[in-house]
């Protein structure tokens, strides 16, 4: 997680617009960048298109670096994506 945050920061610091999606249920990247999810994202609603992903993006204190903060519903996103691929 620390490496992902540092790489994202470096890219943003070079002027590259960067979005970091914290899929870690522990939310370490969100903690490091001091951002929390303000609502339950509900991964299934996101994957079904009922929640636009743009609603989840939060700015950080660093120019060009945004984050989608961790949400407990993302903990099984890999399984939800696999199920969506089977359809």
Wavefront OBJ file of the C-alpha trace (Angstrom):
o trace
v 0.000 0.000 0.000
v 2.746 2.432 0.893
v 4.425 1.761 -2.442
v 1.157 2.359 -4.333
v 0.603 5.659 -2.528
v 4.186 6.770 -3.166
v 4.021 5.854 -6.865
v 0.686 7.677 -7.206
v 2.107 10.722 -5.443
v 5.208 10.705 -7.654
v 3.091 10.562 -10.813
v 0.882 13.392 -9.547
v 3.962 15.376 -8.528
v 5.181 15.077 -12.139
v 1.888 16.652 -13.261
v 0.159 13.428 -14.322
v -3.473 13.389 -13.152
v -3.625 10.304 -10.928
v -6.484 8.362 -9.389
v -5.696 5.811 -6.671
v -8.460 3.330 -5.834
v -8.047 1.878 -2.347
v -9.385 -1.670 -2.593
v -7.714 -2.752 0.644
v -10.423 -3.523 3.251
v -8.113 -2.062 5.905
v -8.076 1.256 4.044
v -4.395 2.052 4.545
v -4.075 4.238 1.427
v -7.179 6.180 2.457
v -5.679 6.624 5.914
v -2.329 7.774 4.524
v -4.055 10.349 2.303
v -6.507 11.271 5.093
v -9.692 10.543 3.155
v -12.673 8.463 4.189
v -15.611 7.237 2.192
v -18.541 9.525 2.981
v -21.170 6.975 2.024
v -21.466 3.267 1.555
v -20.244 2.660 -1.963
v -21.776 -0.811 -2.206
v -19.630 -2.562 -4.756
v -22.584 -4.363 -6.361
v -24.305 -1.049 -7.145
v -21.062 0.267 -8.577
v -20.561 -2.772 -10.806
v -24.185 -2.744 -11.967
v -23.923 0.918 -12.991
v -26.387 2.135 -10.364
v -23.675 4.215 -8.683
v -21.492 6.298 -11.024
v -17.844 5.793 -10.110
v -17.242 9.530 -10.288
v -19.367 9.989 -7.172
v -16.756 8.079 -5.173
v -13.718 10.168 -6.186
v -12.324 12.456 -3.477
v -9.597 15.027 -3.892
v -6.508 14.895 -1.684
v -4.223 17.582 -0.336
v -1.888 16.917 -3.276
v -2.466 18.532 -6.690
v -3.342 16.039 -9.443
v -3.870 13.184 -6.936
v -7.382 11.910 -6.254
v -8.527 8.799 -4.413
v -11.489 6.484 -4.257
v -11.367 5.757 -0.536
v -11.644 2.254 0.872
v -15.112 0.924 1.519
v -15.796 -2.331 3.325
v -18.037 -3.473 0.462
v -14.952 -3.574 -1.803
v -13.473 -6.465 0.213
v -14.834 -9.031 -2.252
v -14.645 -6.938 -5.403
v -12.539 -9.603 -7.116
v -15.343 -12.157 -6.652
v -17.985 -9.689 -7.845
v -15.917 -8.921 -10.952
v -15.503 -12.636 -11.672
v -19.274 -13.148 -11.420
v -19.905 -10.180 -13.709
v -17.526 -11.682 -16.276
v -19.504 -14.926 -16.329
v -22.666 -13.188 -17.555
l 1 2 3 4 5 6 7 8 9 10 11 12 13 14 15 16 17 18 19 20 21 22 23 24 25 26 27 28 29 30 31 32 33 34 35 36 37 38 39 40 41 42 43 44 45 46 47 48 49 50 51 52 53 54 55 56 57 58 59 60 61 62 63 64 65 66 67 68 69 70 71 72 73 74 75 76 77 78 79 80 81 82 83 84 85 86 87
